[in-house]
Amino acid sequence: MQVSVEAKEGFERCMTVEVPAARINTEVEKRLKKIARTARLDGFRPGKAPISLIRGRYDGQVREDVFREMLQSTYFEALSQEKLQPAGEPRIEPLEKEIEDGFAYTATFEVMPEIALNEMSDITIKRPVARVEESDIDEMVEKLRTQRATWTAVDRAAEDGDQITINFKGYIEGELFDGGSADDVPLKLGSGQMIEGFEAGLLGIKAGESRTLELTFPEDYQAANLAGKEAKFEVEAIKIAISELPEIDEEFAKMFSASGNIADLRNDIRSNMERELESRISSSVKEQAMQALLDANNIEVPAALLEDEAAGLKKKAEAEMANDSTESNAKQVLPLELFMDNAKRRVSLGLIMSEVIKANNIEVDAERLKAKIEQIAADYEDPKTVVDWYYNNEEQLSQLENVVLEEQVVDWVLDQVKVEEEQTSFAGLTSGGM
């Protein structure tokens, strides 16, 4: 077998593979003899037909099968011979060749980039330092009270923070639009649940009163068919209600803690918040470490990898939108370009991390993996069963191994860069929501 490789633009390579006729004929003859041992031809006992008749009957089909299988096998054989690592599926084109000369083809594909990791000692990562204060616990208790608030109807005009129950109909150019009408909808004024101007337009309304609101959907509204459109809403207020928070007592504590003890509740809250804090600190450091890898190693990526990743992100986003109850979202087709930047980051980071792992002979730390599995299992009634399940579930175990490998790469990055502690607060670190 003869192989030659031509470098094209960027990562593209054109590999020509020539397979001699002798190799093909040898395989064809081997298969014909195998068929001959069991073939049933009229006038002959099974396996007794002359090979010439077997060849005449089966040569064409056998040769076709050999060509197809040898095309695949010789492609991978040629890649191994030339030490090439393709970045995507090849484009195969057969070359004209007489049958007695064998067969030949070209395979055009992109190759994986060669990455040389760069110095990172000038990069600084800031490790957040914070603790859970009593005031943080007080704030969380208030959030829990808000979650258990009850609403009591009042006979007065609606104010900011009140919950009003409404019926509404939405019109665009005089026509009702899909998803723009509903009855008996509870709405807390000031929550930002509706588009700008809707809630503000209902301040001062009373039960039984109706109002017409003329509003404009934001240009970046999630439903593209409504974005930027002018709309009119006819709104009827059914009920005005105010929030009443529960007292912080034994009954309140029993909603969240089995003992019904306020001190136990606060201890549980502290434990949960400290776990959240630890997770946020770890996430912050990891995000900075990943960005440091990208900043230090500005690589180009094969278009095949980029397009495949973008297509995967697009498919996932459209599937999520299809699960939405609105018909407009279910039919939404998103442009591939929308996902290119994210795809570039993900592919680049994956390639760089793979090089870090390979260059530093990083392997999954078995003890670290075990600790992670046991940490997950601790939240279940029968931890041992969960641990055994992970170790006997190849797919789930592989996912956790990847998580552990990522953590080990982060540790490697932290050894290469400067790490400075940065004082912050629980609220400052978790302001994105819990």
The 8 nearest C-alpha neighbors of each residue, nearest first, counted from 0:
[[1, 18, 17, 19, 2, 16, 73, 77],
 [0, 2, 17, 16, 18, 3, 15, 19],
 [3, 1, 16, 15, 17, 77, 0, 4],
 [2, 4, 15, 14, 16, 5, 1, 13],
 [5, 3, 14, 13, 15, 6, 12, 2],
 [4, 6, 13, 12, 14, 7, 3, 15],
 [7, 5, 12, 11, 13, 4, 8, 10],
 [6, 8, 11, 12, 5, 9, 13, 10],
 [9, 7, 11, 10, 6, 12, 109, 5],
 [10, 8, 11, 7, 301, 6, 109, 12],
 [9, 11, 109, 110, 301, 8, 12, 7],
 [12, 10, 109, 7, 108, 9, 8, 110],
 [11, 13, 6, 7, 108, 107, 5, 109],
 [14, 12, 107, 5, 4, 106, 6, 105],
 [13, 15, 4, 106, 105, 3, 107, 5],
 [16, 14, 105, 3, 2, 104, 4, 106],
 [15, 17, 2, 103, 104, 1, 105, 14],
 [18, 16, 103, 1, 0, 102, 19, 2],
 [17, 19, 0, 102, 101, 103, 16, 20],
 [20, 18, 101, 21, 22, 100, 0, 17],
 [101, 19, 21, 23, 100, 22, 99, 24],
 [22, 20, 24, 23, 19, 25, 101, 100],
 [23, 21, 25, 20, 24, 19, 26, 18],
 [22, 24, 20, 26, 21, 25, 27, 101],
 [23, 25, 27, 21, 26, 22, 20, 28],
 [26, 24, 28, 22, 23, 27, 21, 29],
 [25, 27, 29, 23, 24, 28, 30, 22],
 [28, 26, 24, 30, 29, 25, 62, 31],
 [29, 27, 31, 25, 30, 26, 24, 32],
 [30, 28, 26, 32, 27, 31, 25, 33],
 [29, 31, 33, 27, 28, 32, 34, 26],
 [30, 32, 28, 34, 33, 29, 35, 27],
 [33, 31, 35, 29, 34, 30, 28, 36],
 [32, 34, 30, 31, 35, 36, 29, 37],
 [35, 33, 31, 32, 36, 38, 37, 30],
 [34, 36, 32, 38, 33, 46, 37, 31],
 [35, 37, 46, 34, 33, 38, 32, 47],
 [36, 38, 46, 35, 45, 34, 39, 33],
 [39, 37, 35, 46, 45, 34, 36, 40],
 [38, 40, 45, 37, 41, 46, 44, 43],
 [41, 39, 43, 42, 38, 48, 45, 44],
 [40, 42, 43, 39, 44, 48, 45, 38],
 [43, 41, 40, 44, 48, 39, 47, 45],
 [44, 42, 48, 41, 40, 47, 45, 39],
 [43, 45, 47, 46, 39, 42, 48, 40],
 [46, 44, 39, 37, 47, 38, 43, 40],
 [45, 47, 36, 37, 38, 35, 48, 44],
 [48, 46, 44, 45, 43, 49, 36, 35],
 [47, 49, 43, 46, 50, 40, 52, 35],
 [50, 48, 51, 52, 47, 53, 35, 54],
 [49, 51, 53, 52, 54, 48, 35, 32],
 [50, 52, 54, 49, 53, 55, 48, 56],
 [53, 51, 55, 54, 50, 49, 56, 48],
 [54, 52, 50, 56, 51, 55, 57, 35],
 [53, 55, 58, 51, 52, 57, 56, 50],
 [54, 56, 52, 53, 57, 58, 51, 59],
 [55, 57, 53, 54, 52, 58, 59, 60],
 [58, 56, 54, 60, 59, 55, 53, 61],
 [59, 57, 54, 61, 60, 62, 55, 56],
 [58, 60, 62, 61, 57, 63, 56, 55],
 [61, 59, 63, 62, 57, 58, 64, 65],
 [60, 62, 64, 58, 63, 59, 57, 65],
 [63, 61, 65, 59, 64, 60, 58, 27],
 [62, 64, 60, 66, 61, 65, 59, 67],
 [65, 63, 61, 67, 62, 66, 68, 60],
 [64, 66, 62, 68, 63, 67, 69, 61],
 [65, 67, 63, 69, 64, 68, 70, 62],
 [68, 66, 64, 70, 65, 69, 63, 71],
 [69, 67, 65, 70, 71, 66, 64, 72],
 [70, 68, 72, 66, 71, 67, 73, 65],
 [71, 69, 67, 68, 73, 72, 66, 74],
 [70, 72, 74, 69, 68, 73, 75, 67],
 [73, 71, 69, 74, 75, 70, 76, 68],
 [72, 74, 76, 75, 70, 71, 69, 77],
 [75, 73, 77, 71, 72, 76, 70, 78],
 [76, 74, 78, 77, 73, 72, 79, 71],
 [75, 77, 73, 79, 74, 78, 72, 80],
 [76, 78, 80, 74, 79, 75, 73, 81],
 [79, 77, 75, 83, 81, 80, 76, 82],
 [80, 78, 82, 76, 77, 81, 75, 83],
 [79, 81, 77, 78, 82, 76, 83, 2],
 [80, 82, 78, 79, 83, 77, 2, 4],
 [83, 81, 79, 80, 78, 84, 77, 76],
 [82, 84, 78, 81, 85, 79, 110, 80],
 [83, 85, 110, 111, 86, 82, 78, 79],
 [86, 84, 110, 87, 109, 111, 83, 108],
 [87, 85, 110, 111, 109, 304, 303, 84],
 [86, 88, 85, 303, 89, 109, 108, 304],
 [87, 89, 108, 90, 86, 85, 303, 109],
 [90, 88, 108, 107, 106, 91, 87, 109],
 [89, 91, 107, 106, 108, 92, 88, 105],
 [92, 90, 106, 105, 89, 107, 93, 104],
 [91, 93, 105, 104, 94, 106, 90, 107],
 [94, 92, 104, 103, 105, 91, 95, 102],
 [95, 93, 104, 103, 96, 92, 105, 102],
 [94, 96, 93, 97, 103, 102, 104, 98],
 [97, 95, 102, 94, 98, 100, 103, 101],
 [98, 96, 100, 99, 101, 95, 102, 20],
 [99, 97, 100, 101, 96, 102, 20, 95],
 [98, 100, 97, 101, 20, 96, 19, 102],
 [99, 101, 20, 97, 98, 19, 96, 102],
 [20, 102, 100, 19, 98, 99, 18, 23],
 [101, 103, 18, 96, 17, 100, 19, 98],
 [104, 102, 17, 94, 16, 18, 93, 96],
 [105, 103, 93, 94, 92, 16, 15, 106],
 [104, 106, 15, 92, 14, 91, 16, 93],
 [107, 105, 91, 14, 90, 89, 13, 15],
 [106, 108, 13, 90, 89, 12, 14, 105],
 [109, 107, 89, 11, 12, 85, 90, 106],
 [108, 110, 11, 10, 86, 85, 12, 301],
 [111, 109, 85, 86, 10, 84, 112, 11],
 [110, 112, 86, 84, 85, 113, 109, 301],
 [113, 111, 114, 110, 300, 10, 301, 299],
 [112, 114, 111, 115, 354, 110, 298, 350],
 [113, 115, 112, 116, 354, 351, 298, 350],
 [116, 114, 117, 113, 354, 296, 351, 358],
 [117, 115, 114, 296, 118, 355, 354, 351],
 [118, 116, 295, 296, 115, 119, 292, 114],
 [117, 119, 120, 116, 295, 121, 415, 296],
 [118, 120, 121, 416, 122, 415, 295, 117],
 [119, 121, 416, 122, 415, 118, 417, 123],
 [122, 120, 119, 123, 416, 417, 118, 415],
 [123, 121, 416, 120, 119, 417, 124, 291],
 [124, 122, 417, 418, 416, 125, 121, 419],
 [123, 125, 418, 417, 419, 287, 126, 122],
 [126, 124, 419, 420, 418, 421, 127, 123],
 [125, 127, 420, 421, 419, 284, 124, 128],
 [128, 126, 421, 420, 280, 422, 125, 423],
 [127, 129, 422, 421, 423, 420, 126, 130],
 [130, 128, 424, 423, 425, 422, 127, 131],
 [131, 129, 132, 425, 424, 128, 273, 276],
 [130, 132, 425, 135, 273, 133, 272, 269],
 [133, 131, 135, 134, 130, 136, 425, 424],
 [134, 132, 136, 135, 137, 131, 138, 269],
 [133, 135, 137, 132, 136, 138, 131, 139],
 [136, 134, 138, 132, 133, 137, 131, 139],
 [135, 137, 139, 133, 138, 134, 140, 269],
 [138, 136, 134, 140, 135, 139, 133, 141],
 [137, 139, 135, 141, 136, 140, 134, 142],
 [138, 140, 142, 136, 141, 137, 143, 135],
 [141, 139, 143, 137, 142, 138, 136, 144],
 [142, 140, 144, 138, 139, 143, 145, 137],
 [141, 143, 139, 145, 144, 140, 146, 138],
 [144, 142, 146, 140, 145, 141, 139, 147],
 [143, 145, 141, 147, 142, 146, 244, 245],
 [144, 146, 142, 148, 143, 147, 141, 244],
 [145, 147, 143, 144, 148, 142, 141, 244],
 [148, 146, 144, 145, 143, 149, 245, 244],
 [147, 149, 244, 145, 243, 146, 242, 144],
 [150, 148, 243, 242, 147, 151, 244, 245],
 [149, 151, 242, 241, 240, 243, 152, 148],
 [150, 152, 240, 241, 153, 242, 149, 243],
 [151, 153, 240, 239, 241, 150, 238, 154],
 [154, 152, 240, 239, 155, 151, 241, 238],
 [153, 155, 152, 239, 156, 206, 205, 240],
 [156, 154, 153, 205, 157, 239, 206, 203],
 [155, 157, 205, 203, 204, 158, 154, 239],
 [156, 158, 203, 204, 202, 239, 205, 161],
 [159, 157, 161, 202, 160, 203, 156, 188],
 [158, 160, 188, 161, 189, 202, 157, 187],
 [161, 159, 188, 189, 187, 158, 162, 241],
 [162, 160, 241, 158, 159, 187, 188, 240],
 [163, 161, 187, 240, 186, 239, 188, 241],
 [162, 164, 239, 186, 238, 185, 240, 165],
 [163, 165, 185, 238, 184, 237, 183, 236],
 [166, 164, 236, 184, 183, 237, 235, 163],
 [165, 167, 182, 235, 183, 234, 181, 184],
 [166, 168, 234, 180, 233, 181, 235, 165],
 [169, 167, 180, 233, 232, 179, 234, 181],
 [168, 170, 232, 179, 180, 175, 231, 176],
 [171, 169, 175, 174, 231, 173, 230, 176],
 [172, 170, 230, 173, 174, 175, 229, 176],
 [171, 173, 174, 170, 230, 229, 231, 175],
 [172, 174, 171, 170, 175, 231, 230, 169],
 [173, 175, 170, 171, 172, 176, 169, 230],
 [176, 174, 170, 169, 171, 173, 177, 179],
 [175, 177, 179, 170, 174, 178, 169, 171],
 [178, 176, 179, 175, 180, 325, 326, 327],
 [179, 177, 180, 176, 325, 181, 169, 326],
 [178, 180, 169, 177, 176, 168, 181, 175],
 [181, 179, 168, 167, 169, 178, 182, 177],
 [180, 182, 167, 166, 184, 168, 183, 179],
 [181, 183, 166, 184, 165, 167, 180, 164],
 [184, 182, 165, 166, 164, 185, 181, 237],
 [183, 185, 165, 164, 182, 186, 166, 181],
 [186, 184, 164, 163, 162, 183, 165, 187],
 [187, 185, 163, 162, 164, 188, 184, 165],
 [188, 186, 162, 161, 190, 160, 189, 163],
 [187, 189, 160, 159, 198, 190, 161, 186],
 [188, 190, 191, 159, 160, 187, 198, 199],
 [191, 189, 192, 188, 187, 160, 186, 193],
 [192, 190, 193, 189, 194, 195, 198, 188],
 [191, 193, 190, 194, 186, 187, 189, 198],
 [192, 194, 191, 197, 195, 198, 190, 196],
 [193, 195, 197, 196, 216, 192, 191, 217],
 [196, 194, 197, 193, 198, 191, 214, 199],
 [195, 197, 199, 200, 198, 194, 214, 193],
 [198, 196, 200, 199, 195, 194, 193, 201],
 [199, 197, 200, 201, 188, 196, 189, 193],
 [200, 198, 196, 201, 202, 197, 188, 189],
 [199, 201, 197, 198, 202, 196, 212, 210],
 [202, 200, 198, 199, 204, 203, 197, 157],
 [203, 201, 157, 199, 204, 158, 200, 159],
 [202, 204, 156, 157, 201, 158, 205, 155],
 [203, 205, 156, 157, 201, 202, 208, 206],
 [206, 204, 156, 208, 157, 155, 207, 203],
 [205, 207, 238, 236, 237, 208, 239, 204],
 [208, 206, 236, 237, 205, 235, 209, 238],
 [207, 209, 205, 206, 236, 235, 204, 210],
 [210, 208, 235, 234, 236, 207, 211, 233],
 [211, 209, 234, 233, 212, 235, 208, 201],
 [210, 212, 233, 232, 234, 213, 231, 209],
 [213, 211, 232, 231, 214, 210, 233, 200],
 [212, 214, 231, 230, 232, 211, 215, 229],
 [213, 215, 230, 229, 212, 231, 196, 216],
 [216, 214, 229, 228, 230, 227, 217, 213],
 [215, 217, 227, 228, 226, 229, 225, 218],
 [218, 216, 220, 227, 219, 226, 215, 194],
 [217, 219, 227, 226, 220, 216, 228, 225],
 [218, 220, 217, 226, 221, 227, 223, 216],
 [219, 221, 226, 217, 222, 218, 223, 216],
 [222, 220, 223, 219, 226, 225, 328, 224],
 [221, 223, 224, 220, 225, 226, 328, 327],
 [222, 224, 226, 225, 221, 220, 219, 327],
 [223, 225, 222, 226, 327, 228, 227, 220],
 [226, 224, 223, 228, 222, 227, 216, 220],
 [227, 225, 218, 220, 223, 216, 228, 217],
 [226, 228, 218, 216, 217, 215, 225, 229],
 [229, 227, 216, 225, 226, 215, 230, 171],
 [230, 228, 215, 214, 216, 171, 227, 231],
 [231, 229, 171, 214, 170, 215, 213, 228],
 [230, 232, 213, 170, 212, 169, 214, 171],
 [233, 231, 169, 212, 168, 211, 234, 170],
 [232, 234, 211, 168, 167, 210, 212, 169],
 [235, 233, 167, 210, 209, 166, 232, 211],
 [234, 236, 209, 166, 165, 208, 167, 237],
 [237, 235, 165, 206, 207, 208, 238, 164],
 [236, 238, 206, 164, 165, 207, 235, 239],
 [239, 237, 206, 164, 163, 236, 240, 152],
 [238, 240, 163, 152, 153, 162, 206, 157],
 [241, 239, 152, 151, 162, 153, 150, 161],
 [242, 240, 161, 150, 151, 162, 152, 243],
 [241, 243, 150, 149, 148, 244, 151, 240],
 [242, 244, 149, 148, 150, 241, 245, 151],
 [243, 245, 148, 144, 145, 242, 246, 149],
 [246, 244, 144, 148, 247, 243, 251, 147],
 [245, 247, 248, 244, 251, 144, 250, 249],
 [248, 246, 251, 245, 249, 252, 250, 261],
 [247, 249, 251, 250, 246, 252, 261, 260],
 [250, 248, 252, 259, 251, 260, 253, 261],
 [249, 251, 253, 248, 252, 259, 254, 247],
 [250, 252, 248, 249, 253, 254, 247, 246],
 [253, 251, 259, 249, 254, 250, 255, 261],
 [254, 252, 259, 256, 250, 255, 251, 257],
 [253, 255, 252, 251, 256, 250, 257, 259],
 [256, 254, 253, 252, 257, 264, 251, 259],
 [257, 255, 253, 258, 264, 259, 252, 254],
 [256, 258, 259, 253, 255, 254, 252, 260],
 [259, 257, 260, 256, 253, 263, 252, 264],
 [258, 260, 253, 252, 249, 257, 256, 261],
 [261, 259, 263, 258, 262, 252, 249, 264],
 [260, 262, 264, 263, 252, 265, 259, 249],
 [261, 263, 265, 264, 260, 266, 267, 259],
 [264, 262, 266, 260, 261, 265, 267, 256],
 [263, 265, 261, 267, 262, 266, 256, 268],
 [264, 266, 268, 262, 267, 263, 269, 261],
 [267, 265, 263, 269, 268, 264, 262, 270],
 [268, 266, 264, 270, 265, 269, 263, 271],
 [267, 269, 265, 271, 266, 270, 272, 264],
 [268, 270, 266, 272, 267, 271, 273, 265],
 [271, 269, 267, 273, 268, 272, 266, 274],
 [272, 270, 268, 274, 273, 269, 275, 267],
 [271, 273, 275, 269, 274, 270, 276, 268],
 [272, 274, 276, 270, 275, 271, 269, 277],
 [275, 273, 277, 271, 276, 272, 278, 270],
 [274, 276, 272, 278, 273, 277, 279, 271],
 [277, 275, 273, 279, 274, 278, 272, 280],
 [276, 278, 274, 280, 275, 279, 273, 281],
 [277, 279, 275, 281, 276, 280, 282, 274],
 [280, 278, 282, 276, 281, 277, 283, 275],
 [281, 279, 283, 277, 282, 278, 127, 276],
 [280, 282, 278, 284, 279, 283, 285, 277],
 [283, 281, 279, 285, 280, 284, 286, 278],
 [282, 284, 280, 286, 285, 281, 279, 287],
 [283, 285, 287, 281, 282, 286, 126, 288],
 [286, 284, 288, 282, 287, 283, 281, 409],
 [287, 285, 283, 289, 288, 284, 282, 290],
 [286, 288, 290, 284, 285, 289, 291, 283],
 [289, 287, 291, 285, 290, 286, 409, 284],
 [290, 288, 292, 286, 291, 287, 285, 293],
 [289, 291, 287, 293, 292, 288, 294, 286],
 [290, 292, 288, 294, 289, 293, 287, 295],
 [293, 291, 289, 295, 290, 294, 296, 288],
 [292, 294, 290, 296, 291, 295, 297, 289],
 [295, 293, 291, 292, 296, 290, 297, 289],
 [294, 296, 292, 293, 117, 291, 119, 297],
 [297, 295, 293, 294, 298, 292, 117, 116],
 [296, 298, 293, 294, 295, 299, 347, 292],
 [299, 297, 296, 300, 347, 114, 293, 112],
 [298, 300, 301, 297, 347, 112, 343, 302],
 [299, 301, 302, 298, 347, 112, 305, 304],
 [302, 300, 303, 304, 10, 109, 305, 86],
 [301, 303, 305, 304, 306, 300, 109, 307],
 [304, 302, 306, 301, 305, 87, 307, 86],
 [305, 303, 307, 302, 301, 306, 308, 86],
 [304, 306, 302, 308, 303, 307, 342, 343],
 [305, 307, 309, 303, 308, 304, 302, 310],
 [306, 308, 310, 304, 309, 305, 303, 311],
 [309, 307, 311, 305, 310, 342, 306, 304],
 [308, 310, 306, 312, 342, 338, 311, 307],
 [311, 309, 313, 307, 308, 312, 306, 314],
 [310, 312, 308, 314, 309, 313, 315, 307],
 [311, 313, 309, 315, 310, 314, 316, 308],
 [314, 312, 310, 316, 311, 315, 309, 317],
 [315, 313, 311, 317, 312, 316, 310, 318],
 [314, 316, 318, 312, 313, 317, 311, 319],
 [317, 315, 319, 313, 318, 314, 312, 320],
 [316, 318, 320, 314, 319, 315, 321, 313],
 [319, 317, 321, 315, 320, 316, 314, 322],
 [320, 318, 316, 322, 317, 321, 315, 323],
 [319, 321, 317, 323, 322, 328, 318, 329],
 [329, 322, 320, 318, 323, 319, 317, 328],
 [323, 321, 319, 320, 324, 318, 329, 328],
 [324, 322, 320, 321, 325, 328, 329, 319],
 [323, 325, 322, 326, 329, 321, 328, 320],
 [326, 324, 327, 328, 323, 329, 178, 177],
 [325, 327, 329, 328, 324, 330, 323, 177],
 [328, 326, 330, 325, 329, 331, 222, 224],
 [327, 329, 331, 330, 320, 326, 325, 321],
 [321, 328, 330, 326, 327, 331, 320, 323],
 [331, 329, 328, 327, 332, 326, 321, 320],
 [330, 332, 328, 329, 327, 333, 317, 320],
 [333, 331, 330, 334, 317, 328, 329, 313],
 [332, 334, 331, 335, 313, 317, 337, 316],
 [335, 333, 336, 337, 332, 313, 338, 310],
 [334, 336, 337, 338, 333, 313, 309, 310],
 [337, 335, 339, 338, 334, 309, 340, 333],
 [336, 338, 335, 334, 339, 333, 340, 313],
 [339, 337, 309, 336, 341, 340, 335, 342],
 [338, 340, 342, 336, 341, 309, 337, 343],
 [341, 339, 343, 342, 338, 344, 337, 336],
 [340, 342, 344, 343, 339, 338, 345, 309],
 [341, 343, 339, 309, 345, 340, 344, 308],
 [344, 342, 340, 346, 341, 345, 347, 305],
 [343, 345, 341, 347, 342, 346, 348, 340],
 [344, 346, 342, 348, 347, 343, 349, 341],
 [345, 347, 349, 343, 348, 344, 342, 350],
 [348, 346, 344, 350, 349, 345, 343, 351],
 [347, 349, 351, 345, 346, 350, 352, 344],
 [348, 350, 346, 352, 347, 351, 345, 353],
 [349, 351, 353, 347, 348, 352, 346, 354],
 [352, 350, 354, 348, 353, 349, 347, 355],
 [353, 351, 355, 349, 354, 350, 348, 356],
 [352, 354, 356, 350, 351, 355, 349, 357],
 [353, 355, 357, 351, 352, 356, 358, 350],
 [356, 354, 352, 358, 353, 357, 359, 351],
 [355, 357, 361, 353, 354, 359, 358, 360],
 [356, 358, 354, 360, 359, 355, 353, 361],
 [359, 357, 355, 356, 360, 354, 361, 353],
 [358, 360, 361, 356, 357, 355, 354, 411],
 [361, 359, 357, 358, 356, 362, 355, 354],
 [362, 360, 356, 359, 357, 363, 407, 404],
 [363, 361, 364, 360, 404, 356, 407, 365],
 [362, 364, 404, 365, 400, 403, 361, 368],
 [363, 365, 367, 366, 362, 368, 403, 404],
 [366, 364, 368, 367, 363, 369, 370, 362],
 [367, 365, 369, 368, 364, 370, 371, 363],
 [366, 368, 370, 364, 369, 365, 371, 403],
 [369, 367, 365, 371, 366, 370, 364, 372],
 [368, 370, 366, 372, 367, 371, 365, 373],
 [371, 369, 367, 373, 368, 372, 374, 366],
 [372, 370, 374, 368, 373, 369, 367, 375],
 [371, 373, 369, 375, 374, 370, 376, 386],
 [372, 374, 376, 370, 375, 371, 377, 369],
 [375, 373, 371, 377, 372, 376, 370, 378],
 [374, 376, 372, 373, 377, 378, 371, 379],
 [375, 377, 382, 373, 378, 385, 374, 379],
 [376, 378, 374, 382, 379, 375, 373, 380],
 [377, 379, 376, 375, 380, 382, 374, 381],
 [380, 378, 377, 381, 376, 382, 385, 375],
 [379, 381, 382, 378, 377, 376, 383, 384],
 [380, 382, 379, 383, 384, 385, 376, 377],
 [383, 381, 376, 385, 377, 384, 379, 380],
 [384, 382, 386, 385, 381, 387, 376, 373],
 [383, 385, 387, 382, 386, 381, 388, 376],
 [384, 386, 388, 382, 383, 387, 376, 389],
 [385, 387, 383, 389, 388, 384, 376, 372],
 [388, 386, 384, 390, 385, 389, 383, 391],
 [387, 389, 385, 391, 386, 390, 392, 384],
 [390, 388, 392, 386, 391, 387, 396, 395],
 [389, 391, 387, 388, 392, 396, 386, 393],
 [392, 390, 388, 389, 387, 393, 396, 386],
 [393, 391, 389, 395, 390, 394, 388, 396],
 [392, 394, 396, 395, 397, 391, 390, 389],
 [393, 395, 397, 396, 392, 398, 389, 399],
 [396, 394, 398, 397, 392, 393, 389, 399],
 [395, 397, 393, 399, 398, 394, 389, 392],
 [398, 396, 400, 394, 395, 399, 393, 401],
 [397, 399, 395, 401, 400, 396, 394, 402],
 [400, 398, 402, 396, 401, 397, 403, 395],
 [399, 401, 397, 403, 402, 398, 404, 396],
 [402, 400, 404, 398, 399, 403, 405, 397],
 [401, 403, 399, 405, 400, 404, 406, 398],
 [402, 404, 406, 400, 405, 401, 399, 407],
 [405, 403, 401, 407, 406, 402, 363, 400],
 [404, 406, 408, 402, 407, 403, 401, 409],
 [407, 405, 409, 403, 404, 408, 410, 402],
 [406, 408, 410, 404, 409, 405, 403, 411],
 [407, 409, 411, 405, 410, 406, 404, 412],
 [408, 410, 406, 412, 407, 411, 288, 285],
 [411, 409, 407, 413, 408, 412, 406, 414],
 [410, 412, 408, 414, 409, 413, 407, 415],
 [413, 411, 409, 415, 414, 410, 288, 408],
 [414, 412, 410, 415, 416, 411, 409, 418],
 [413, 415, 411, 412, 416, 410, 417, 418],
 [416, 414, 412, 413, 120, 119, 411, 417],
 [417, 415, 120, 122, 413, 119, 414, 123],
 [416, 418, 123, 124, 122, 120, 419, 415],
 [419, 417, 124, 123, 125, 416, 126, 420],
 [418, 420, 125, 126, 124, 421, 417, 123],
 [421, 419, 126, 125, 127, 128, 422, 418],
 [420, 422, 127, 128, 126, 125, 423, 419],
 [423, 421, 128, 127, 129, 420, 424, 126],
 [422, 424, 129, 128, 427, 127, 421, 428],
 [425, 423, 427, 129, 426, 428, 130, 422],
 [424, 426, 428, 427, 131, 129, 429, 130],
 [425, 427, 429, 424, 428, 430, 135, 423],
 [428, 426, 424, 425, 430, 429, 423, 431],
 [427, 429, 425, 426, 430, 424, 279, 423],
 [430, 428, 426, 431, 427, 432, 425, 433],
 [429, 431, 432, 427, 426, 428, 433, 425],
 [430, 432, 429, 433, 428, 427, 426, 279],
 [433, 431, 430, 429, 426, 428, 427, 275],
 [432, 429, 431, 275, 430, 272, 279, 276]]
